[in-house]
Amino acid sequence: MTILITGATGVVGTQVIVHLQKEGAEVRALTRSPEKAKFAEKVTPVKGELSDIEAMRVAMKDIDTLFLLVPNAADELTQALQAMSIAREAGVKGIVYLSVFKGAEYVDVPHFTSKHTVERMIEQMNLSATVLRPAYFIQNDVRQKDALLGHGIYGMPVGSKGISMVDVRDIGDAAARELLRRERADAPLPRAAFELVGPDALTADSIVAIWAAVLQRPIRYVGDNLDTLESRLKQAAPGWLAYDMRLMMQRYQQDGAVAASAELDAFTALLGRAPRTYRDFAEATAKEWASN
């Protein structure tokens, strides 16, 4: 029994592998450069990338379960649909697909709509899959280090409606649990879906208050200006991606992304514990920053 992990070297993929290793699972990790990969024992690097059809056909051979994480790319939807089809043709028993929270509602945000379209394929083709829909990653705010420490500013224009941000460690835990459930089943299991969300509806004001308390210094909010955000993102990312992120933040500001109590309860049941809070993250991150 073997599990293939895509996005294996990324923030989420590495967390999935950590949790699978604790259970002694046999893991194959898809990577462009196996010779450079540094995985722990019982993790076998497999050469390939989602846009390479022949490489994916080889990677899917003798695989029982697939974790499909498709990165933000101009052809994200094509990569995801093709990977799903190759998995189906290869007879993969179970799939865990990383989608996004509010994918069905944020129809004007390209990567949200792409992920929701993949969910439609899963439903229409009756694939044996678990769909995981994470909210905005708490760990994205690690990038706020220079702004927080150097200028006393929180720089993400998250607005005032509230976002149920989720810790990537909890995403990895949830994905590993569902991969193992499908891997260990005698036959393909019915479809399932979970919203991966944090316990707090975080706003600019509440996040600033957390950082001010943790860092013990005044912190101010950069404001809701999306032109500034897009311009800053374009310095390190393609224009289409910067605009995609702008549209996402625009919807956060307009509508928020707050989880219902039933969604949080279902995620808590899946984890077997409460999801981590933003304050947990901020306290641990501040200690790490102080020690470096």
MILUMVO-934483 format. One line per field, with one value per atom (N, C-alpha, C): residue number from 1; residue in three letters; x, y, z. Coordinates in pm, whole numbers, m for minus. Example, Ala and Ser with C-alpha at 12.3 -4.5 7.8 and 13.67 -1.06 7.14 Angstrom:
pos <- [1;1;1;2;2;2];
code <- [ALA;ALA;ALA;SER;SER;SER];
px <- [1319;1230;1320;1285;1367;1290];
py <- [m569;m450;m330;m225;m106;3];
pz <- [780;780;780;708;714;787];
END
This chain:
pos <- [1;1;1;2;2;2;3;3;3;4;4;4;5;5;5;6;6;6;7;7;7;8;8;8;9;9;9;10;10;10;11;11;11;12;12;12;13;13;13;14;14;14;15;15;15;16;16;16;17;17;17;18;18;18;19;19;19;20;20;20;21;21;21;22;22;22;23;23;23;24;24;24;25;25;25;26;26;26;27;27;27;28;28;28;29;29;29;30;30;30;31;31;31;32;32;32;33;33;33;34;34;34;35;35;35;36;36;36;37;37;37;38;38;38;39;39;39;40;40;40;41;41;41;42;42;42;43;43;43;44;44;44;45;45;45;46;46;46;47;47;47;48;48;48;49;49;49;50;50;50;51;51;51;52;52;52;53;53;53;54;54;54;55;55;55;56;56;56;57;57;57;58;58;58;59;59;59;60;60;60;61;61;61;62;62;62;63;63;63;64;64;64;65;65;65;66;66;66;67;67;67;68;68;68;69;69;69;70;70;70;71;71;71;72;72;72;73;73;73;74;74;74;75;75;75;76;76;76;77;77;77;78;78;78;79;79;79;80;80;80;81;81;81;82;82;82;83;83;83;84;84;84;85;85;85;86;86;86;87;87;87;88;88;88;89;89;89;90;90;90;91;91;91;92;92;92;93;93;93;94;94;94;95;95;95;96;96;96;97;97;97;98;98;98;99;99;99;100;100;100;101;101;101;102;102;102;103;103;103;104;104;104;105;105;105;106;106;106;107;107;107;108;108;108;109;109;109;110;110;110;111;111;111;112;112;112;113;113;113;114;114;114;115;115;115;116;116;116;117;117;117;118;118;118;119;119;119;120;120;120;121;121;121;122;122;122;123;123;123;124;124;124;125;125;125;126;126;126;127;127;127;128;128;128;129;129;129;130;130;130;131;131;131;132;132;132;133;133;133;134;134;134;135;135;135;136;136;136;137;137;137;138;138;138;139;139;139;140;140;140;141;141;141;142;142;142;143;143;143;144;144;144;145;145;145;146;146;146;147;147;147;148;148;148;149;149;149;150;150;150;151;151;151;152;152;152;153;153;153;154;154;154;155;155;155;156;156;156;157;157;157;158;158;158;159;159;159;160;160;160;161;161;161;162;162;162;163;163;163;164;164;164;165;165;165;166;166;166;167;167;167;168;168;168;169;169;169;170;170;170;171;171;171;172;172;172;173;173;173;174;174;174;175;175;175;176;176;176;177;177;177;178;178;178;179;179;179;180;180;180;181;181;181;182;182;182;183;183;183;184;184;184;185;185;185;186;186;186;187;187;187;188;188;188;189;189;189;190;190;190;191;191;191;192;192;192;193;193;193;194;194;194;195;195;195;196;196;196;197;197;197;198;198;198;199;199;199;200;200;200;201;201;201;202;202;202;203;203;203;204;204;204;205;205;205;206;206;206;207;207;207;208;208;208;209;209;209;210;210;210;211;211;211;212;212;212;213;213;213;214;214;214;215;215;215;216;216;216;217;217;217;218;218;218;219;219;219;220;220;220;221;221;221;222;222;222;223;223;223;224;224;224;225;225;225;226;226;226;227;227;227;228;228;228;229;229;229;230;230;230;231;231;231;232;232;232;233;233;233;234;234;234;235;235;235;236;236;236;237;237;237;238;238;238;239;239;239;240;240;240;241;241;241;242;242;242;243;243;243;244;244;244;245;245;245;246;246;246;247;247;247;248;248;248;249;249;249;250;250;250;251;251;251;252;252;252;253;253;253;254;254;254;255;255;255;256;256;256;257;257;257;258;258;258;259;259;259;260;260;260;261;261;261;262;262;262;263;263;263;264;264;264;265;265;265;266;266;266;267;267;267;268;268;268;269;269;269;270;270;270;271;271;271;272;272;272;273;273;273;274;274;274;275;275;275;276;276;276;277;277;277;278;278;278;279;279;279;280;280;280;281;281;281;282;282;282;283;283;283;284;284;284;285;285;285;286;286;286;287;287;287;288;288;288;289;289;289;290;290;290;291;291;291;292;292;292];
code <- [MET;MET;MET;THR;THR;THR;ILE;ILE;ILE;LEU;LEU;LEU;ILE;ILE;ILE;THR;THR;THR;GLY;GLY;GLY;ALA;ALA;ALA;THR;THR;THR;GLY;GLY;GLY;VAL;VAL;VAL;VAL;VAL;VAL;GLY;GLY;GLY;THR;THR;THR;GLN;GLN;GLN;VAL;VAL;VAL;ILE;ILE;ILE;VAL;VAL;VAL;HIS;HIS;HIS;LEU;LEU;LEU;GLN;GLN;GLN;LYS;LYS;LYS;GLU;GLU;GLU;GLY;GLY;GLY;ALA;ALA;ALA;GLU;GLU;GLU;VAL;VAL;VAL;ARG;ARG;ARG;ALA;ALA;ALA;LEU;LEU;LEU;THR;THR;THR;ARG;ARG;ARG;SER;SER;SER;PRO;PRO;PRO;GLU;GLU;GLU;LYS;LYS;LYS;ALA;ALA;ALA;LYS;LYS;LYS;PHE;PHE;PHE;ALA;ALA;ALA;GLU;GLU;GLU;LYS;LYS;LYS;VAL;VAL;VAL;THR;THR;THR;PRO;PRO;PRO;VAL;VAL;VAL;LYS;LYS;LYS;GLY;GLY;GLY;GLU;GLU;GLU;LEU;LEU;LEU;SER;SER;SER;ASP;ASP;ASP;ILE;ILE;ILE;GLU;GLU;GLU;ALA;ALA;ALA;MET;MET;MET;ARG;ARG;ARG;VAL;VAL;VAL;ALA;ALA;ALA;MET;MET;MET;LYS;LYS;LYS;ASP;ASP;ASP;ILE;ILE;ILE;ASP;ASP;ASP;THR;THR;THR;LEU;LEU;LEU;PHE;PHE;PHE;LEU;LEU;LEU;LEU;LEU;LEU;VAL;VAL;VAL;PRO;PRO;PRO;ASN;ASN;ASN;ALA;ALA;ALA;ALA;ALA;ALA;ASP;ASP;ASP;GLU;GLU;GLU;LEU;LEU;LEU;THR;THR;THR;GLN;GLN;GLN;ALA;ALA;ALA;LEU;LEU;LEU;GLN;GLN;GLN;ALA;ALA;ALA;MET;MET;MET;SER;SER;SER;ILE;ILE;ILE;ALA;ALA;ALA;ARG;ARG;ARG;GLU;GLU;GLU;ALA;ALA;ALA;GLY;GLY;GLY;VAL;VAL;VAL;LYS;LYS;LYS;GLY;GLY;GLY;ILE;ILE;ILE;VAL;VAL;VAL;TYR;TYR;TYR;LEU;LEU;LEU;SER;SER;SER;VAL;VAL;VAL;PHE;PHE;PHE;LYS;LYS;LYS;GLY;GLY;GLY;ALA;ALA;ALA;GLU;GLU;GLU;TYR;TYR;TYR;VAL;VAL;VAL;ASP;ASP;ASP;VAL;VAL;VAL;PRO;PRO;PRO;HIS;HIS;HIS;PHE;PHE;PHE;THR;THR;THR;SER;SER;SER;LYS;LYS;LYS;HIS;HIS;HIS;THR;THR;THR;VAL;VAL;VAL;GLU;GLU;GLU;ARG;ARG;ARG;MET;MET;MET;ILE;ILE;ILE;GLU;GLU;GLU;GLN;GLN;GLN;MET;MET;MET;ASN;ASN;ASN;LEU;LEU;LEU;SER;SER;SER;ALA;ALA;ALA;THR;THR;THR;VAL;VAL;VAL;LEU;LEU;LEU;ARG;ARG;ARG;PRO;PRO;PRO;ALA;ALA;ALA;TYR;TYR;TYR;PHE;PHE;PHE;ILE;ILE;ILE;GLN;GLN;GLN;ASN;ASN;ASN;ASP;ASP;ASP;VAL;VAL;VAL;ARG;ARG;ARG;GLN;GLN;GLN;LYS;LYS;LYS;ASP;ASP;ASP;ALA;ALA;ALA;LEU;LEU;LEU;LEU;LEU;LEU;GLY;GLY;GLY;HIS;HIS;HIS;GLY;GLY;GLY;ILE;ILE;ILE;TYR;TYR;TYR;GLY;GLY;GLY;MET;MET;MET;PRO;PRO;PRO;VAL;VAL;VAL;GLY;GLY;GLY;SER;SER;SER;LYS;LYS;LYS;GLY;GLY;GLY;ILE;ILE;ILE;SER;SER;SER;MET;MET;MET;VAL;VAL;VAL;ASP;ASP;ASP;VAL;VAL;VAL;ARG;ARG;ARG;ASP;ASP;ASP;ILE;ILE;ILE;GLY;GLY;GLY;ASP;ASP;ASP;ALA;ALA;ALA;ALA;ALA;ALA;ALA;ALA;ALA;ARG;ARG;ARG;GLU;GLU;GLU;LEU;LEU;LEU;LEU;LEU;LEU;ARG;ARG;ARG;ARG;ARG;ARG;GLU;GLU;GLU;ARG;ARG;ARG;ALA;ALA;ALA;ASP;ASP;ASP;ALA;ALA;ALA;PRO;PRO;PRO;LEU;LEU;LEU;PRO;PRO;PRO;ARG;ARG;ARG;ALA;ALA;ALA;ALA;ALA;ALA;PHE;PHE;PHE;GLU;GLU;GLU;LEU;LEU;LEU;VAL;VAL;VAL;GLY;GLY;GLY;PRO;PRO;PRO;ASP;ASP;ASP;ALA;ALA;ALA;LEU;LEU;LEU;THR;THR;THR;ALA;ALA;ALA;ASP;ASP;ASP;SER;SER;SER;ILE;ILE;ILE;VAL;VAL;VAL;ALA;ALA;ALA;ILE;ILE;ILE;TRP;TRP;TRP;ALA;ALA;ALA;ALA;ALA;ALA;VAL;VAL;VAL;LEU;LEU;LEU;GLN;GLN;GLN;ARG;ARG;ARG;PRO;PRO;PRO;ILE;ILE;ILE;ARG;ARG;ARG;TYR;TYR;TYR;VAL;VAL;VAL;GLY;GLY;GLY;ASP;ASP;ASP;ASN;ASN;ASN;LEU;LEU;LEU;ASP;ASP;ASP;THR;THR;THR;LEU;LEU;LEU;GLU;GLU;GLU;SER;SER;SER;ARG;ARG;ARG;LEU;LEU;LEU;LYS;LYS;LYS;GLN;GLN;GLN;ALA;ALA;ALA;ALA;ALA;ALA;PRO;PRO;PRO;GLY;GLY;GLY;TRP;TRP;TRP;LEU;LEU;LEU;ALA;ALA;ALA;TYR;TYR;TYR;ASP;ASP;ASP;MET;MET;MET;ARG;ARG;ARG;LEU;LEU;LEU;MET;MET;MET;MET;MET;MET;GLN;GLN;GLN;ARG;ARG;ARG;TYR;TYR;TYR;GLN;GLN;GLN;GLN;GLN;GLN;ASP;ASP;ASP;GLY;GLY;GLY;ALA;ALA;ALA;VAL;VAL;VAL;ALA;ALA;ALA;ALA;ALA;ALA;SER;SER;SER;ALA;ALA;ALA;GLU;GLU;GLU;LEU;LEU;LEU;ASP;ASP;ASP;ALA;ALA;ALA;PHE;PHE;PHE;THR;THR;THR;ALA;ALA;ALA;LEU;LEU;LEU;LEU;LEU;LEU;GLY;GLY;GLY;ARG;ARG;ARG;ALA;ALA;ALA;PRO;PRO;PRO;ARG;ARG;ARG;THR;THR;THR;TYR;TYR;TYR;ARG;ARG;ARG;ASP;ASP;ASP;PHE;PHE;PHE;ALA;ALA;ALA;GLU;GLU;GLU;ALA;ALA;ALA;THR;THR;THR;ALA;ALA;ALA;LYS;LYS;LYS;GLU;GLU;GLU;TRP;TRP;TRP;ALA;ALA;ALA;SER;SER;SER;ASN;ASN;ASN];
px <- [85;0;89;63;151;70;120;56;150;96;173;134;234;211;259;171;213;231;307;338;417;500;565;666;724;826;771;641;580;538;478;439;341;239;139;191;252;299;395;485;580;508;403;326;250;197;128;225;345;445;485;502;538;434;307;202;192;213;209;325;440;556;532;460;430;349;277;194;264;387;463;416;350;298;411;390;484;448;540;511;604;547;624;598;703;693;729;634;659;745;852;943;1010;1039;1108;1251;1313;1456;1477;1453;1472;1613;1711;1851;1880;1800;1821;1727;1629;1528;1588;1544;1591;1470;1430;1317;1368;1285;1322;1307;1343;1332;1187;1172;1041;968;1036;979;1065;1004;1076;1048;1149;1125;1094;999;958;967;1037;1057;928;895;779;721;630;552;416;318;181;158;238;219;280;354;419;335;257;161;229;333;399;462;522;581;473;357;248;192;190;145;238;366;465;449;433;424;300;193;68;65;164;165;184;104;114;87;9;m30;m171;m190;m324;m399;m326;m390;m309;m378;m314;m353;m254;m280;m251;m355;m341;m349;m235;m222;m167;m245;m202;m168;m47;m7;m75;m75;m127;m41;m101;m31;m131;m80;m170;m257;m205;m280;m319;m346;m381;m496;m602;m719;m685;m612;m574;m490;m394;m309;m393;m486;m566;m658;m727;m819;m743;m628;m549;m498;m453;m406;m518;m637;m753;m782;m777;m805;m699;m573;m466;m481;m518;m539;m653;m760;m874;m835;m760;m716;m621;m542;m446;m510;m636;m705;m672;m633;m604;m731;m716;m832;m895;m811;m863;m782;m848;m784;m821;m725;m751;m709;m806;m782;m787;m686;m682;m748;m867;m944;m927;m1035;m1024;m1160;m1156;m1277;m1341;m1471;m1551;m1528;m1480;m1456;m1581;m1694;m1818;m1872;m1838;m1891;m1802;m1672;m1579;m1556;m1661;m1655;m1566;m1534;m1451;m1303;m1267;m1127;m1078;m986;m951;m914;m824;m783;m892;m985;m1099;m1190;m1221;m1310;m1246;m1115;m1046;m1066;m1046;m1059;m1203;m1297;m1437;m1473;m1415;m1440;m1388;m1273;m1221;m1318;m1375;m1475;m1594;m1633;m1743;m1706;m1581;m1538;m1547;m1500;m1505;m1648;m1741;m1881;m1939;m1917;m1977;m1921;m1792;m1729;m1737;m1798;m1818;m1685;m1584;m1453;m1451;m1377;m1362;m1261;m1311;m1221;m1273;m1178;m1209;m1163;m1253;m1220;m1195;m1077;m1042;m1040;m1112;m1126;m1067;m935;m874;m903;m916;m924;m784;m773;m645;m547;m424;m326;m274;m277;m218;m71;0;145;182;86;117;173;133;176;317;386;529;600;545;604;591;518;501;614;713;821;884;931;1000;907;783;689;657;636;602;719;834;949;1019;1026;1100;1021;889;810;685;658;539;410;411;296;253;121;67;21;80;69;m28;m106;m203;m340;m398;m525;m646;m658;m760;m898;m906;m1035;m1097;m1228;m1297;m1410;m1432;m1545;m1514;m1387;m1349;m1311;m1202;m1153;m1119;m1168;m1141;m1010;m899;m768;m734;m660;m628;m478;m431;m290;m254;m142;m104;m72;m34;m10;m140;m250;m380;m426;m390;m420;m347;m217;m139;m194;m235;m292;m420;m509;m636;m615;m525;m499;m443;m351;m292;m398;m487;m592;m683;m719;m806;m731;m606;m526;m517;m490;m477;m611;m718;m850;m882;m851;m877;m775;m651;m547;m576;m626;m647;m781;m868;m999;m984;m1069;m1065;m1115;m1196;m1254;m1266;m1285;m1302;m1416;m1394;m1492;m1573;m1691;m1773;m1703;m1750;m1695;m1719;m1630;m1644;m1584;m1624;m1569;m1565;m1459;m1441;m1393;m1447;m1395;m1285;m1164;m1053;m1038;m1085;m1101;m1053;m1014;m971;m1087;m1064;m1173;m1211;m1132;m1155;m1187;m1281;m1308;m1214;m1100;m992;m1013;m1000;m1009;m876;m861;m740;m719;m826;m815;m773;m833;m800;m658;m616;m479;m377;m402;m312;m304;m417;m417;m334;m344;m265;m116;m75;67;119;37;79;103;16;33;153;170;278;414;423;550;575;469;478;528;461;491;368;352;238;248;137;128;9;27;m84;m112;m232;m278;m243;m195;m154;m272;m393;m511;m559;m669;m736;m698;m594;m559;m510;m588;m553;m457;m453;m354;m212;m193;m63;m27;m124;m100;m58;m134;m103;35;67;198;310;292;395;411;301;308;374;353;411;563;619;765;826;745;797;718;610;523;472;429;373;250;223;110;m23;m42;m170;m191;m82;m94;m119;m51;m73;m218;m275;m415;m509;m477;m556;m563;m448;m443;m520;m514;m591;m740;m786;m928;m971;m884;m913;m929;m834;m840;m960;m997;m1115;m1239;m1252;m1366;m1360;m1241;m1228;m1278;m1240;m1283;m1434;m1489;m1631;m1722;m1682;m1773;m1720;m1589;m1532;m1531;m1476;m1472;m1477;m1592;m1611;m1683;m1629;m1686;m1811;m1904;m2021;m1979;m2056;m2021;m2019;m2108;m2112;m1985;m1933;m1809;m1691;m1684;m1577;m1590;m1712;m1734;m1688;m1717;m1678;m1526;m1458;m1313;m1253;m1310;m1265;m1278;m1390;m1410;m1308;m1276;m1177;m1040;m1002;m871;m868;m985;m989;m946;m946;m906;m946;m934;m965;m855;m889;m786;m704;m582;m494;m544;m512;m554;m444;m481;m383;m289;m342;m256;m149;m185;m84;30;m7;92;177;113;184;283;242;331;453;430;541;632;574;654;737;680;754;874;858;969;1079;1037;1135;1210;1139;1204;1303;1266;1352;1480;1472;1587;1685;1645;1732;1815];
py <- [m119;0;124;215;328;456;565;696;788;853;951;1091;1172;1310;1406;1489;1599;1724;1820;1936;1898;1794;1731;1819;1915;2000;2134;2155;2281;2284;2394;2415;2309;2279;2180;2038;2012;1878;1823;1908;1861;1824;1897;1864;1732;1709;1582;1465;1479;1373;1348;1455;1440;1356;1384;1309;1165;1143;1007;923;986;913;861;939;896;767;742;621;510;533;430;403;501;480;480;405;406;523;617;743;762;805;851;1000;1076;1221;1269;1332;1382;1508;1511;1625;1636;1761;1781;1729;1733;1698;1599;1470;1369;1367;1401;1396;1504;1608;1715;1705;1618;1609;1554;1609;1563;1522;1399;1345;1248;1226;1132;988;894;753;717;615;564;661;766;856;845;796;774;888;963;1069;1010;1070;1026;1146;1131;1243;1271;1400;1437;1569;1621;1739;1725;1795;1774;1807;1894;1931;1830;1732;1630;1503;1482;1372;1236;1213;1081;1055;1157;1141;1109;1170;1142;1002;955;817;718;745;658;669;790;813;748;737;682;529;465;320;264;163;94;185;289;381;346;339;313;442;543;665;786;893;1014;1135;1215;1349;1447;1516;1607;1751;1816;1959;2023;2111;2178;2323;2367;2503;2607;2732;2841;2854;2829;2837;2883;2936;2984;2872;2749;2633;2540;2594;2512;2417;2466;2383;2266;2292;2185;2079;2124;2029;1941;2002;1927;1826;1869;1777;1661;1690;1583;1485;1536;1448;1359;1415;1334;1224;1257;1156;1047;1085;986;894;950;868;770;815;727;616;650;549;447;493;405;318;342;262;299;426;472;458;397;362;483;578;692;818;932;1061;1157;1235;1349;1474;1559;1679;1804;1888;2014;2123;2162;2266;2397;2472;2600;2633;2696;2741;2856;2847;2946;2938;2825;2811;2828;2783;2793;2935;3015;3150;3255;3239;3340;3314;3329;3289;3380;3499;3592;3578;3487;3465;3341;3358;3247;3116;3120;2992;2930;3009;2953;2878;2943;2881;2757;2759;2641;2522;2545;2437;2387;2479;2436;2354;2387;2309;2166;2150;2015;1939;2008;1944;1895;1971;1930;1802;1791;1669;1550;1568;1461;1413;1508;1472;1405;1463;1411;1275;1253;1126;1025;1069;982;922;1007;961;938;840;810;908;1020;1128;1203;1255;1351;1488;1584;1722;1799;1857;1940;2085;2171;2311;2403;2426;2510;2658;2729;2874;2931;3061;3131;3075;3046;2984;3085;3047;3130;3155;3051;3064;3160;3205;3310;3434;3452;3572;3565;3454;3451;3558;3585;3685;3827;3844;3976;4011;3927;3947;4086;4123;4251;4368;4360;4469;4482;4369;4372;4416;4352;4380;4511;4539;4657;4786;4775;4897;4902;4795;4794;4797;4729;4729;4587;4564;4439;4471;4402;4447;4377;4280;4215;4281;4326;4400;4307;4242;4140;4197;4326;4388;4359;4385;4380;4279;4201;4106;3977;3938;3816;3702;3631;3516;3406;3286;3173;3106;3176;3127;2994;2910;2775;2754;2679;2645;2533;2548;2446;2312;2312;2186;2107;2179;2113;2063;2136;2089;1958;1954;1832;1716;1742;1638;1583;1672;1629;1550;1598;1528;1389;1377;1247;1151;1200;1114;1059;1146;1101;1010;1039;950;810;804;674;601;675;611;546;617;561;452;473;373;240;243;122;54;120;61;m54;m152;m268;m235;m131;m93;60;116;261;311;424;480;590;620;728;864;958;1094;1158;1250;1325;1463;1558;1693;1756;1835;1904;2046;2140;2276;2279;2320;2326;2471;2496;2634;2648;2770;2798;2838;2845;2871;3018;3109;3253;3322;3416;3502;3621;3610;3708;3828;3945;4071;4144;4253;4333;4378;4424;4472;4362;4242;4135;4082;4077;4032;4132;4260;4363;4355;4333;4323;4204;4092;3974;4002;4060;4087;4192;4292;4393;4330;4236;4169;4076;4003;3905;3973;4077;4147;4257;4288;4392;4525;4564;4692;4735;4863;4908;4853;4805;4758;4827;4875;4936;4860;4876;4808;4892;4827;4898;4959;4904;4955;4862;4898;4811;4838;4914;4954;4834;4796;4680;4714;4840;4882;4859;4894;4876;4729;4646;4502;4446;4477;4423;4468;4594;4647;4574;4550;4480;4336;4269;4130;4116;4214;4208;4217;4259;4264;4124;4026;3891;3784;3822;3723;3777;3688;3734;3822;3907;3998;3927;3814;3743;3689;3645;3591;3703;3816;3931;3977;3976;4018;3916;3789;3682;3703;3731;3753;3880;3981;4103;4072;3994;3959;3880;3791;3715;3808;3899;3991;4085;4119;4203;4133;4005;3929;3913;3895;3889;4020;4132;4261;4282;4238;4261;4165;4037;3933;3855;3860;3777;3630;3548;3403;3336;3348;3298;3164;3067;2933;2926;2841;2812;2718;2718;2635;2487;2445;2304;2266;2360;2333;2319;2405;2397;2269;2231;2107;1985;1983;1869;1858;1972;1972;1927;1974;1933;1782;1727;1582;1506;1558;1494;1491;1603;1611;1536;1523;1465;1564;1690;1799;1931;2038;2170;2217;2285;2343;2448;2467;2566;2708;2797;2937;3023;3141;3237;3281;3296;3337;3232;3103;2997;3018;3042;3065;3188;3298;3424;3411;3346;3331;3246;3135;3047;3116;3188;3256;3368;3442;3551;3498;3384;3323;3280;3225;3182;3302;3411;3531;3586;3582;3637;3555;3426;3338;3340;3398;3402;3531];
pz <- [0;0;0;m95;m114;m136;m77;m90;m168;m271;m348;m304;m271;m228;m335;m386;m473;m387;m438;m356;m233;m248;m133;m62;m132;m70;m23;m39;m1;146;185;325;373;292;332;312;196;166;269;318;420;549;582;702;685;566;540;559;504;514;660;736;879;952;928;997;947;818;764;818;834;886;1026;1105;1242;1244;1134;1124;1046;1007;937;796;733;597;494;387;275;185;171;103;m16;m127;m242;m259;m280;m287;m426;m494;m628;m622;m700;m701;m837;m877;m1004;m999;m883;m871;m757;m781;m677;m620;m706;m661;m557;m553;m456;m336;m346;m240;m112;m2;129;213;193;268;374;474;580;531;618;583;550;468;425;332;286;185;60;m48;m172;m270;m311;m410;m547;m615;m748;m841;m952;m1044;m1122;m1129;m1208;m1163;m1244;m1209;m1276;m1223;m1267;m1413;m1471;m1611;m1708;m1657;m1740;m1737;m1844;m1846;m1833;m1910;m1906;m1770;m1713;m1579;m1476;m1489;m1395;m1414;m1536;m1558;m1490;m1498;m1431;m1280;m1230;m1085;m1025;m1103;m1052;m1051;m1114;m1117;m977;m944;m815;m697;m719;m612;m566;m435;m382;m352;m302;m254;m298;m333;m385;m304;m266;m213;m325;m370;m483;m437;m441;m414;m541;m600;m723;m690;m718;m682;m769;m722;m803;m928;m1041;m1169;m1274;m1384;m1488;m1543;m1542;m1591;m1478;m1360;m1243;m1272;m1332;m1357;m1449;m1556;m1648;m1576;m1498;m1425;m1332;m1263;m1165;m1233;m1337;m1406;m1470;m1529;m1589;m1484;m1371;m1264;m1214;m1201;m1159;m1260;m1388;m1491;m1493;m1479;m1477;m1356;m1242;m1123;m1144;m1207;m1235;m1330;m1434;m1531;m1468;m1369;m1303;m1196;m1168;m1067;m924;m901;m766;m681;m564;m481;m412;m370;m295;m321;m316;m342;m230;m187;m100;m176;m205;m287;m201;m214;m140;m222;m181;m248;m170;m151;m81;m18;97;167;89;68;m6;m156;m205;m348;m433;m382;m459;m462;m361;m352;m418;m409;m462;m611;m690;m831;m916;m865;m941;m908;m819;m783;m858;m953;m1043;m973;m873;m817;m730;m680;m608;m706;m817;m915;m978;m1000;m1051;m958;m829;m733;m723;m731;m726;m850;m964;m1086;m1071;m1005;m979;m888;m791;m705;m787;m887;m975;m1050;m1093;m1160;m1065;m942;m843;m824;m817;m797;m921;m1038;m1160;m1199;m1174;m1207;m1093;m982;m866;m819;m806;m763;m612;m571;m428;m370;m321;m281;m160;m84;22;m26;m19;m53;76;87;201;156;228;188;296;290;392;370;481;478;458;464;452;555;510;598;701;828;932;902;858;837;725;644;548;618;743;814;869;847;876;793;676;586;642;748;809;905;915;1013;1003;886;871;901;854;879;1027;1094;1236;1323;1300;1385;1348;1220;1177;1178;1153;1137;1225;1300;1384;1305;1189;1099;1067;1065;1009;868;769;631;540;588;499;513;402;408;423;538;558;588;621;641;777;786;915;923;817;815;891;893;965;872;906;831;932;909;998;955;974;930;995;920;967;970;1068;1083;986;915;816;881;1007;1077;1091;1110;1118;982;876;741;714;748;728;807;930;1016;956;913;855;727;641;515;541;634;666;719;804;858;748;654;545;447;422;336;397;525;591;597;618;621;487;380;248;212;253;225;291;413;492;466;391;361;262;274;185;45;34;m95;m99;m218;m228;m139;m73;20;m48;5;m51;m41;m120;m117;20;55;179;157;241;231;370;393;520;494;570;573;680;641;735;781;901;948;1092;1126;1262;1350;1481;1576;1590;1530;1549;1417;1420;1305;1314;1250;1265;1175;1233;1160;1172;1098;1110;1254;1318;1457;1553;1539;1633;1610;1486;1457;1510;1488;1539;1691;1757;1903;1951;1880;1916;1904;1792;1772;1871;1901;1998;2135;2174;2303;2303;2196;2188;2179;2096;2076;2178;2253;2357;2299;2191;2128;2048;2021;1940;1797;1747;1609;1544;1423;1351;1222;1175;1054;931;826;706;631;652;584;473;411;314;168;144;7;m74;m173;m255;m369;m409;m509;m454;m328;m264;m257;m220;m212;m347;m451;m584;m630;m609;m650;m576;m447;m369;m415;m442;m485;m622;m708;m843;m842;m731;m721;m710;m668;m648;m721;m789;m853;m986;m1076;m1204;m1182;m1278;m1266;m1248;m1320;m1308;m1167;m1102;m967;m866;m885;m797;m805;m925;m941;m880;m894;m832;m681;m619;m475;m435;m521;m496;m492;m590;m595;m473;m426;m305;m185;m167;m55;m66;m188;m208;m156;m183;m133;19;74;219;282;221;273;259;147;119;196;199;248;368;390;495;455;543;521;659;720;857;852;923;924;1010;969;1052;1165;1272;1387;1350;1260;1220;1143;1063;989;1084;1184;1283;1365;1399;1475;1396;1266;1183;1173;1160;1154;1287;1395;1528;1546;1500;1509;1424;1307;1221;1288;1350;1416;1548;1611;1745;1852;1818;1909;1845;1923;1869;1774;1665;1578;1652;1609;1671;1645;1736;1725;1665;1620;1568;1679;1799;1911;1938;1928;1944;1846;1721;1616;1645;1680;1703;1818;1926;2041;2005;1937;1898;1797;1704;1601;1661;1752;1817;1894;1960;2033;1937;1823;1722;1667;1637;1587;1689;1816;1920;1940;1909;1931;1815;1702;1583;1578];
END
